[in-house]
Amino acid sequence: MGYDVLMNTASALFFICYVPELYANYKNKNANFYNMPEKFVLVIACGFAFAYALVNNDEALLANYGPILGLDIIAFLMRLYYVYKNKNEPILPITN
């Protein structure tokens, strides 16, 4: 129980790292398909970690992976939306 502060600190740092990414996704309103597999793997990995915390009833891990799983899903869906929205735009400008 005394080491929960370590997990809570890790949770706060992970959360802080996601804020600029979500802001950049919203501000730029663009994403390409090439970074989607990475986000998909992150969502799956975080889902497994959250399931592990749930099965073991570990409150510190639940407090860590619950919000991170939510942020991963939001970031994935934002990128997926912008990939779909910008699918007709060329990745590289066409020059003659």
CNS distance restraints for C-alpha pairs under 8 A (distance, minus, plus):
assign (resid   3 and name CA) (resid   7 and name CA) 7.26 0.50 0.50
assign (resid   4 and name CA) (resid   8 and name CA) 6.14 0.50 0.50
assign (resid   4 and name CA) (resid  60 and name CA) 6.05 0.50 0.50
assign (resid   5 and name CA) (resid   9 and name CA) 5.97 0.50 0.50
assign (resid   6 and name CA) (resid  10 and name CA) 6.23 0.50 0.50
assign (resid   7 and name CA) (resid  11 and name CA) 6.11 0.50 0.50
assign (resid   7 and name CA) (resid  60 and name CA) 6.29 0.50 0.50
assign (resid   7 and name CA) (resid  61 and name CA) 7.15 0.50 0.50
assign (resid   7 and name CA) (resid  64 and name CA) 6.76 0.50 0.50
assign (resid   8 and name CA) (resid  12 and name CA) 6.25 0.50 0.50
assign (resid   8 and name CA) (resid  60 and name CA) 7.08 0.50 0.50
assign (resid   8 and name CA) (resid  63 and name CA) 7.59 0.50 0.50
assign (resid   8 and name CA) (resid  64 and name CA) 6.74 0.50 0.50
assign (resid   9 and name CA) (resid  13 and name CA) 6.22 0.50 0.50
assign (resid  10 and name CA) (resid  14 and name CA) 6.09 0.50 0.50
assign (resid  10 and name CA) (resid  64 and name CA) 7.49 0.50 0.50
assign (resid  11 and name CA) (resid  15 and name CA) 6.13 0.50 0.50
assign (resid  11 and name CA) (resid  63 and name CA) 7.56 0.50 0.50
assign (resid  11 and name CA) (resid  64 and name CA) 4.84 0.50 0.50
assign (resid  11 and name CA) (resid  65 and name CA) 7.69 0.50 0.50
assign (resid  11 and name CA) (resid  68 and name CA) 7.70 0.50 0.50
assign (resid  12 and name CA) (resid  16 and name CA) 6.15 0.50 0.50
assign (resid  13 and name CA) (resid  17 and name CA) 6.25 0.50 0.50
assign (resid  14 and name CA) (resid  18 and name CA) 6.53 0.50 0.50
assign (resid  14 and name CA) (resid  68 and name CA) 7.22 0.50 0.50
assign (resid  15 and name CA) (resid  19 and name CA) 6.68 0.50 0.50
assign (resid  15 and name CA) (resid  67 and name CA) 7.75 0.50 0.50
assign (resid  15 and name CA) (resid  68 and name CA) 6.80 0.50 0.50
assign (resid  15 and name CA) (resid  71 and name CA) 7.97 0.50 0.50
assign (resid  16 and name CA) (resid  20 and name CA) 7.72 0.50 0.50
assign (resid  17 and name CA) (resid  21 and name CA) 7.31 0.50 0.50
assign (resid  18 and name CA) (resid  22 and name CA) 6.19 0.50 0.50
assign (resid  18 and name CA) (resid  71 and name CA) 7.13 0.50 0.50
assign (resid  19 and name CA) (resid  23 and name CA) 6.09 0.50 0.50
assign (resid  20 and name CA) (resid  24 and name CA) 5.94 0.50 0.50
assign (resid  21 and name CA) (resid  25 and name CA) 6.13 0.50 0.50
assign (resid  21 and name CA) (resid  75 and name CA) 7.76 0.50 0.50
assign (resid  22 and name CA) (resid  26 and name CA) 6.19 0.50 0.50
assign (resid  22 and name CA) (resid  75 and name CA) 6.19 0.50 0.50
assign (resid  23 and name CA) (resid  27 and name CA) 5.90 0.50 0.50
assign (resid  24 and name CA) (resid  28 and name CA) 5.74 0.50 0.50
assign (resid  24 and name CA) (resid  29 and name CA) 7.86 0.50 0.50
assign (resid  25 and name CA) (resid  29 and name CA) 5.56 0.50 0.50
assign (resid  25 and name CA) (resid  30 and name CA) 6.59 0.50 0.50
assign (resid  25 and name CA) (resid  31 and name CA) 7.38 0.50 0.50
assign (resid  25 and name CA) (resid  75 and name CA) 7.89 0.50 0.50
assign (resid  25 and name CA) (resid  78 and name CA) 6.98 0.50 0.50
assign (resid  25 and name CA) (resid  79 and name CA) 7.01 0.50 0.50
assign (resid  26 and name CA) (resid  78 and name CA) 7.77 0.50 0.50
assign (resid  29 and name CA) (resid  82 and name CA) 6.14 0.50 0.50
assign (resid  30 and name CA) (resid  79 and name CA) 7.39 0.50 0.50
assign (resid  30 and name CA) (resid  82 and name CA) 5.13 0.50 0.50
assign (resid  30 and name CA) (resid  83 and name CA) 6.76 0.50 0.50
assign (resid  30 and name CA) (resid  86 and name CA) 6.81 0.50 0.50
assign (resid  31 and name CA) (resid  35 and name CA) 7.81 0.50 0.50
assign (resid  31 and name CA) (resid  79 and name CA) 5.61 0.50 0.50
assign (resid  31 and name CA) (resid  80 and name CA) 7.77 0.50 0.50
assign (resid  31 and name CA) (resid  82 and name CA) 5.55 0.50 0.50
assign (resid  31 and name CA) (resid  83 and name CA) 5.30 0.50 0.50
assign (resid  31 and name CA) (resid  86 and name CA) 7.79 0.50 0.50
assign (resid  32 and name CA) (resid  36 and name CA) 7.49 0.50 0.50
assign (resid  32 and name CA) (resid  79 and name CA) 7.69 0.50 0.50
assign (resid  32 and name CA) (resid  82 and name CA) 7.75 0.50 0.50
assign (resid  32 and name CA) (resid  83 and name CA) 5.37 0.50 0.50
assign (resid  32 and name CA) (resid  91 and name CA) 7.89 0.50 0.50
assign (resid  33 and name CA) (resid  37 and name CA) 7.95 0.50 0.50
assign (resid  33 and name CA) (resid  80 and name CA) 7.92 0.50 0.50
assign (resid  33 and name CA) (resid  83 and name CA) 6.06 0.50 0.50
assign (resid  35 and name CA) (resid  39 and name CA) 6.71 0.50 0.50
assign (resid  36 and name CA) (resid  40 and name CA) 6.11 0.50 0.50
assign (resid  36 and name CA) (resid  76 and name CA) 7.32 0.50 0.50
assign (resid  36 and name CA) (resid  79 and name CA) 7.26 0.50 0.50
assign (resid  36 and name CA) (resid  80 and name CA) 7.28 0.50 0.50
assign (resid  37 and name CA) (resid  41 and name CA) 6.19 0.50 0.50
assign (resid  38 and name CA) (resid  42 and name CA) 6.29 0.50 0.50
assign (resid  39 and name CA) (resid  43 and name CA) 6.21 0.50 0.50
assign (resid  39 and name CA) (resid  72 and name CA) 7.37 0.50 0.50
assign (resid  39 and name CA) (resid  75 and name CA) 7.77 0.50 0.50
assign (resid  39 and name CA) (resid  76 and name CA) 5.77 0.50 0.50
assign (resid  40 and name CA) (resid  44 and name CA) 6.31 0.50 0.50
assign (resid  40 and name CA) (resid  76 and name CA) 6.91 0.50 0.50
assign (resid  41 and name CA) (resid  45 and name CA) 6.01 0.50 0.50
assign (resid  42 and name CA) (resid  46 and name CA) 5.98 0.50 0.50
assign (resid  42 and name CA) (resid  72 and name CA) 6.98 0.50 0.50
assign (resid  43 and name CA) (resid  47 and name CA) 6.02 0.50 0.50
assign (resid  43 and name CA) (resid  69 and name CA) 6.58 0.50 0.50
assign (resid  43 and name CA) (resid  72 and name CA) 5.59 0.50 0.50
assign (resid  43 and name CA) (resid  73 and name CA) 6.28 0.50 0.50
assign (resid  43 and name CA) (resid  76 and name CA) 7.67 0.50 0.50
assign (resid  44 and name CA) (resid  48 and name CA) 6.30 0.50 0.50
assign (resid  45 and name CA) (resid  49 and name CA) 6.28 0.50 0.50
assign (resid  46 and name CA) (resid  50 and name CA) 6.03 0.50 0.50
assign (resid  46 and name CA) (resid  65 and name CA) 6.63 0.50 0.50
assign (resid  46 and name CA) (resid  68 and name CA) 7.35 0.50 0.50
assign (resid  46 and name CA) (resid  69 and name CA) 5.64 0.50 0.50
assign (resid  46 and name CA) (resid  72 and name CA) 7.87 0.50 0.50
assign (resid  47 and name CA) (resid  51 and name CA) 6.08 0.50 0.50
assign (resid  47 and name CA) (resid  69 and name CA) 6.42 0.50 0.50
assign (resid  48 and name CA) (resid  52 and name CA) 6.13 0.50 0.50
assign (resid  49 and name CA) (resid  53 and name CA) 6.28 0.50 0.50
assign (resid  49 and name CA) (resid  65 and name CA) 6.78 0.50 0.50
assign (resid  50 and name CA) (resid  54 and name CA) 6.15 0.50 0.50
assign (resid  50 and name CA) (resid  61 and name CA) 7.35 0.50 0.50
assign (resid  50 and name CA) (resid  62 and name CA) 6.34 0.50 0.50
assign (resid  50 and name CA) (resid  65 and name CA) 5.31 0.50 0.50
assign (resid  50 and name CA) (resid  66 and name CA) 6.42 0.50 0.50
assign (resid  50 and name CA) (resid  69 and name CA) 7.47 0.50 0.50
assign (resid  51 and name CA) (resid  55 and name CA) 6.09 0.50 0.50
assign (resid  52 and name CA) (resid  56 and name CA) 6.18 0.50 0.50
assign (resid  53 and name CA) (resid  57 and name CA) 5.75 0.50 0.50
assign (resid  53 and name CA) (resid  58 and name CA) 5.21 0.50 0.50
assign (resid  53 and name CA) (resid  59 and name CA) 7.43 0.50 0.50
assign (resid  53 and name CA) (resid  61 and name CA) 5.43 0.50 0.50
assign (resid  53 and name CA) (resid  62 and name CA) 5.50 0.50 0.50
assign (resid  53 and name CA) (resid  65 and name CA) 7.93 0.50 0.50
assign (resid  54 and name CA) (resid  58 and name CA) 6.68 0.50 0.50
assign (resid  54 and name CA) (resid  62 and name CA) 6.68 0.50 0.50
assign (resid  57 and name CA) (resid  62 and name CA) 7.77 0.50 0.50
assign (resid  58 and name CA) (resid  62 and name CA) 6.15 0.50 0.50
assign (resid  59 and name CA) (resid  63 and name CA) 6.01 0.50 0.50
assign (resid  60 and name CA) (resid  64 and name CA) 6.26 0.50 0.50
assign (resid  61 and name CA) (resid  65 and name CA) 5.91 0.50 0.50
assign (resid  62 and name CA) (resid  66 and name CA) 5.47 0.50 0.50
assign (resid  63 and name CA) (resid  67 and name CA) 7.00 0.50 0.50
assign (resid  64 and name CA) (resid  68 and name CA) 6.60 0.50 0.50
assign (resid  65 and name CA) (resid  69 and name CA) 5.71 0.50 0.50
assign (resid  66 and name CA) (resid  70 and name CA) 6.36 0.50 0.50
assign (resid  67 and name CA) (resid  71 and name CA) 6.14 0.50 0.50
assign (resid  68 and name CA) (resid  72 and name CA) 5.98 0.50 0.50
assign (resid  69 and name CA) (resid  73 and name CA) 6.15 0.50 0.50
assign (resid  70 and name CA) (resid  74 and name CA) 6.20 0.50 0.50
assign (resid  71 and name CA) (resid  75 and name CA) 6.02 0.50 0.50
assign (resid  72 and name CA) (resid  76 and name CA) 6.00 0.50 0.50
assign (resid  73 and name CA) (resid  77 and name CA) 6.05 0.50 0.50
assign (resid  74 and name CA) (resid  78 and name CA) 6.03 0.50 0.50
assign (resid  75 and name CA) (resid  79 and name CA) 6.19 0.50 0.50
assign (resid  76 and name CA) (resid  80 and name CA) 6.03 0.50 0.50
assign (resid  77 and name CA) (resid  81 and name CA) 5.97 0.50 0.50
assign (resid  78 and name CA) (resid  82 and name CA) 6.28 0.50 0.50
assign (resid  79 and name CA) (resid  83 and name CA) 5.99 0.50 0.50
assign (resid  80 and name CA) (resid  84 and name CA) 6.16 0.50 0.50
assign (resid  81 and name CA) (resid  85 and name CA) 5.96 0.50 0.50
assign (resid  82 and name CA) (resid  86 and name CA) 5.83 0.50 0.50
assign (resid  83 and name CA) (resid  87 and name CA) 5.76 0.50 0.50
assign (resid  90 and name CA) (resid  94 and name CA) 7.77 0.50 0.50
